[in-house]
């Protein structure tokens, strides 16, 4: 059922043995015919586009196929031809993609230092993105895609504005088993999402799912975070779900170093043992919902954010009693309703926040 992800290596086209470049190998393929291009270990200085082909570009094992963007004039890889979910890249190291792409020739900003996708379902598996730079999506930028990003690492990438490791815009799908380490965002302004930034959805009701991912050592701009989600009420609103994720040791100049939500509480759901702790200056900004188990190491009963749980917080809770507000006001345990459970949690936390 995995299509050409499991094509026998003996059937693959080989680079550089059969074709000197990845692009030449892609161009040799007929449209609609599944194929794998096996790229031998080594360092390559070239960019390529899948051009709608049903092709897997697969590197050698153990991070030994390196695509170095030094000297290139665009993103190292581009998914811009409406590729199917059976297409994509695997076992590749994307390094030093520092130019990125422009959405239009007249665009004043760059996107996707290493990889740029638009209107594509091509997948990313077992890849590594390191030391790539763009204005948005230092490592990867996906626009209106159906994404599958699995078992990949994002380390030391930089977004001058938003999405140091990865940014997705009106894109839905899954990011699974990925590690985001020491990525940067907002070096030219207050931009956020040092590891990951998502905006809106591809279609109403669709979700971006982060599952089994770790975010550590990220640094965001003035009011950034390691993960940021913008629900996007202007276009197609989206939902972000984090399940089994860890956001630890990330920092921001102001606000949360861990997670930032711009939207309603039902637009961001934490579950599956997700842990957001030990980020500075705080862990989470904005509303969110907890389904099942998740841990946020902030003083959740401090509803007024003044550093103490006192009568002001009690007033907020009582004024919201029985309500389910998009802002999450009064909902100490973030379960979607303000009731006796929240009152109990508030009273047990009375006094200065620890």
Residue pairs with C-beta under 8 A, 6 or more apart in sequence:
2 86
3 34
3 54
3 84
3 85
3 86
4 34
4 35
4 36
4 54
4 55
4 56
4 86
4 87
5 56
5 86
5 88
5 90
5 123
5 125
7 34
7 35
7 36
7 56
9 36
9 38
11 35
11 36
12 35
12 36
12 37
12 38
12 58
13 19
13 25
13 28
13 29
13 35
13 36
13 37
13 38
14 37
14 38
14 39
14 40
15 21
15 22
15 24
15 25
15 37
15 38
15 39
15 40
16 40
17 40
18 25
19 25
19 28
21 44
21 46
21 48
22 37
22 39
22 44
22 46
22 48
22 57
23 46
23 47
23 48
23 49
25 37
26 37
26 48
26 49
26 50
26 51
26 53
26 55
26 57
27 51
29 35
29 53
29 55
31 52
31 53
31 54
32 54
33 54
34 54
34 55
34 86
35 53
35 54
35 55
35 56
36 55
36 56
36 58
37 55
37 56
37 57
37 58
38 58
38 60
39 57
39 58
39 59
39 60
39 65
39 92
40 60
40 65
41 59
41 60
41 64
41 65
42 64
42 65
42 66
43 66
43 67
43 68
44 65
44 66
44 67
44 68
45 68
45 69
45 70
45 71
45 72
46 67
46 72
47 69
47 72
47 73
47 74
47 75
47 76
47 77
47 78
48 57
48 76
48 77
48 78
49 77
49 78
49 79
49 80
49 81
50 57
50 77
50 78
50 79
50 80
50 81
50 83
50 87
50 88
50 120
50 122
51 80
51 81
52 81
52 82
52 83
53 81
53 83
53 87
54 83
54 84
54 86
54 87
55 87
56 86
56 87
56 88
56 89
56 90
57 77
57 88
57 89
57 90
57 92
58 89
58 90
58 91
58 92
59 65
59 90
59 91
59 92
59 93
60 91
61 91
63 91
63 93
63 128
65 91
65 92
65 93
66 92
66 93
66 95
67 76
67 77
67 92
67 93
67 94
67 95
67 114
68 95
68 96
69 75
69 76
69 94
69 95
69 96
69 97
69 98
69 99
69 113
69 114
69 132
70 96
70 98
72 97
72 99
73 99
74 99
74 100
74 101
75 97
75 99
75 100
75 101
75 111
75 112
75 113
75 114
75 115
75 116
75 134
76 94
76 97
76 114
76 115
76 132
77 89
77 94
77 114
77 115
77 116
78 101
78 112
78 115
78 116
78 117
79 87
79 88
79 115
79 116
79 117
79 118
79 120
79 122
79 142
79 145
80 116
80 117
80 118
80 119
80 120
81 120
82 119
82 120
83 120
83 121
83 122
84 121
84 122
85 121
85 122
85 123
85 146
85 148
87 120
87 121
87 122
87 123
88 122
88 123
88 124
88 125
88 148
89 115
89 122
89 123
89 124
89 125
89 127
90 124
90 125
90 126
90 127
91 125
91 126
91 127
92 127
92 128
93 127
93 128
93 130
94 114
94 115
94 127
94 128
94 129
94 130
94 132
94 139
95 114
95 130
95 131
95 132
96 131
96 132
97 112
97 113
97 114
97 115
97 132
97 133
97 134
97 139
98 113
98 132
98 133
98 134
99 110
99 113
99 134
100 110
100 111
100 112
100 113
100 116
100 133
100 134
100 135
100 137
100 141
101 110
101 111
101 112
101 116
101 134
101 141
102 109
102 110
102 111
103 109
103 111
103 143
109 135
109 136
109 161
110 134
110 135
110 136
111 134
111 135
111 136
111 137
111 141
111 143
111 167
112 134
112 136
112 137
112 139
112 140
112 141
112 142
113 132
113 133
113 134
113 137
113 138
113 139
113 157
113 158
114 129
114 132
114 139
114 140
114 157
115 124
115 129
115 139
115 140
115 141
116 137
116 140
116 141
116 142
116 143
117 140
117 141
117 142
117 143
117 145
117 147
118 142
118 143
118 144
118 145
119 143
119 144
119 145
120 142
120 145
120 146
121 145
121 146
121 147
121 148
122 145
123 147
123 148
123 149
123 150
124 140
124 147
124 148
124 149
124 150
124 152
125 148
125 149
125 150
125 151
125 152
126 150
126 151
126 152
127 152
127 153
128 152
128 153
128 155
129 139
129 140
129 152
129 153
129 154
129 155
129 157
129 165
129 166
130 153
130 154
130 155
130 156
130 157
131 155
131 156
131 157
132 138
132 139
132 157
132 158
133 157
133 158
133 159
133 160
134 141
134 159
134 160
135 159
135 160
135 161
135 188
136 159
136 161
136 162
136 163
136 167
137 159
137 162
137 163
137 166
137 167
137 197
138 157
138 158
138 159
138 163
138 164
138 165
138 183
138 184
138 185
139 154
139 157
139 164
139 165
139 166
139 183
140 149
140 154
140 165
140 166
140 167
141 163
141 166
141 167
141 168
141 169
142 166
142 167
142 168
142 169
142 171
143 168
143 169
143 170
143 171
144 169
144 170
144 171
144 202
145 168
145 171
145 173
145 202
146 171
146 172
146 173
146 202
147 168
147 171
147 172
147 173
147 174
147 175
148 173
148 174
148 176
149 166
149 173
149 174
149 175
149 176
149 178
150 174
150 175
150 176
150 177
150 178
151 176
151 177
151 178
152 177
152 178
153 178
153 179
153 181
154 164
154 165
154 166
154 178
154 179
154 180
154 181
154 183
154 195
155 179
155 180
155 181
155 182
155 183
156 181
156 182
156 183
157 164
157 165
157 183
157 184
158 164
158 183
158 184
158 185
158 187
159 167
159 183
159 184
159 185
159 186
159 187
159 191
159 193
159 194
159 197
160 186
160 187
160 188
160 189
160 191
161 185
161 186
161 188
161 189
161 191
162 185
162 186
162 191
162 192
162 193
162 197
162 228
163 185
163 191
163 193
163 196
163 197
164 183
164 184
164 185
164 193
164 194
164 195
164 218
164 220
165 180
165 183
165 194
165 195
165 196
165 218
166 175
166 180
166 195
166 196
166 197
167 193
167 196
167 197
167 198
167 199
168 196
168 197
168 198
168 199
168 208
169 198
169 199
169 200
170 199
170 200
170 201
170 202
170 232
170 235
170 236
170 238
171 198
171 201
171 202
171 208
172 201
172 202
172 203
172 206
172 207
172 208
172 238
173 208
173 209
174 209
174 211
175 196
175 208
175 209
175 210
175 211
175 213
176 209
176 211
176 212
176 213
177 211
177 212
177 213
178 212
178 213
178 214
179 213
179 214
179 216
180 194
180 195
180 196
180 213
180 214
180 215
180 216
180 218
180 226
181 214
181 216
181 217
181 218
182 216
182 217
182 218
182 219
183 194
183 195
183 218
183 219
184 194
184 218
184 219
184 220
185 191
185 192
185 193
185 194
185 197
185 218
185 219
185 220
185 221
185 224
186 192
186 194
186 220
186 221
186 222
186 224
187 221
189 221
189 222
190 221
190 222
190 223
190 224
191 220
191 221
191 224
192 220
192 221
192 223
192 224
192 225
192 228
192 252
192 260
193 220
193 224
193 225
193 226
193 227
193 228
193 260
194 215
194 218
194 219
194 220
194 224
194 225
194 226
194 250
195 215
195 218
195 226
195 227
195 250
196 210
196 213
196 215
196 226
196 227
196 228
197 227
197 228
197 229
197 230
198 208
198 228
198 229
198 230
198 238
198 240
199 229
199 230
199 232
199 238
200 230
200 231
200 232
200 235
200 236
200 237
200 238
201 207
201 208
201 232
201 236
201 237
201 238
201 239
202 236
203 236
204 236
204 237
205 239
206 238
206 239
207 238
207 239
207 240
207 241
208 229
208 238
208 239
208 240
208 241
209 241
209 243
210 227
210 240
210 241
210 242
210 243
210 245
211 241
211 242
211 243
211 244
211 245
211 272
212 243
212 244
212 245
213 242
213 245
213 246
214 245
214 246
214 247
214 248
215 226
215 227
215 245
215 246
215 247
215 248
215 250
215 258
216 246
216 247
216 248
216 249
216 250
217 249
217 250
218 226
218 250
218 251
218 257
219 250
219 251
219 252
220 226
220 250
220 251
220 252
220 253
220 257
221 252
221 253
222 252
222 253
222 254
223 252
223 253
223 254
223 255
223 260
223 285
224 252
224 253
224 255
224 257
224 260
225 250
225 252
225 255
225 256
225 257
225 258
225 259
225 260
225 279
225 285
226 247
226 250
226 257
226 258
226 259
226 279
227 240
227 242
227 247
227 258
227 259
227 260
228 259
228 260
228 261
228 262
229 238
229 240
229 259
229 260
229 261
229 262
229 263
229 267
229 268
230 262
230 263
231 237
231 238
231 239
231 261
231 262
231 263
231 264
231 267
232 238
232 263
233 263
237 263
237 267
238 267
239 266
239 267
239 268
239 269
240 261
240 267
240 268
240 269
241 268
241 269
241 270
241 271
242 259
242 268
242 269
242 270
242 271
242 272
242 274
242 294
243 270
243 271
243 272
243 273
243 274
244 272
244 273
244 274
245 272
245 274
245 275
246 274
246 275
247 258
247 259
247 274
247 275
247 276
247 277
247 279
247 283
248 258
248 275
248 276
248 277
248 278
248 279
249 278
249 279
250 257
250 258
250 279
250 280
251 257
251 279
251 280
251 281
252 279
252 280
252 281
253 281
254 281
255 281
255 282
255 285
256 279
256 281
256 282
256 283
256 284
256 285
256 286
257 279
257 280
257 281
257 282
257 283
258 276
258 277
258 279
258 282
258 283
258 284
259 268
259 276
259 283
259 284
259 285
259 286
259 288
260 284
260 285
260 286
261 267
261 268
261 284
261 285
261 286
261 287
261 288
262 286
263 286
263 287
264 287
264 326
264 327
264 328
265 287
265 288
265 289
265 325
265 326
265 327
265 328
265 331
265 334
265 336
266 289
266 326
266 336
267 287
268 286
268 287
268 288
268 289
269 288
269 289
269 290
269 291
270 276
270 288
270 289
270 290
270 291
270 294
270 296
270 334
271 290
271 291
271 292
271 293
271 294
272 292
272 293
272 294
273 293
273 294
273 295
274 294
274 295
275 294
275 295
275 297
276 283
276 284
276 294
276 295
276 296
276 297
277 283
277 295
277 296
277 297
278 297
282 298
283 296
283 297
283 298
284 296
284 298
287 326
287 327
287 328
288 296
288 328
288 334
289 328
289 334
289 335
289 336
290 333
290 334
290 335
296 334
299 307
299 309
299 349
299 353
299 354
300 332
300 333
300 334
300 345
300 349
301 309
301 313
301 332
301 345
301 346
301 349
301 350
302 308
302 309
302 313
302 349
302 353
303 312
303 313
303 316
303 317
303 329
303 330
303 332
303 346
304 312
304 313
304 316
306 312
307 352
307 353
308 351
308 352
308 353
309 346
309 349
309 350
309 351
309 352
309 353
310 350
310 351
313 346
314 346
316 329
316 330
317 330
317 332
317 338
317 342
317 343
317 346
318 330
319 329
319 330
320 329
320 330
320 331
320 338
321 330
321 338
321 339
322 337
322 338
322 339
323 330
323 337
323 338
324 331
324 336
324 337
324 338
325 331
325 338
328 334
329 338
330 338
330 342
331 337
331 338
331 342
332 341
332 342
332 345
332 346
333 341
333 342
333 345
335 341
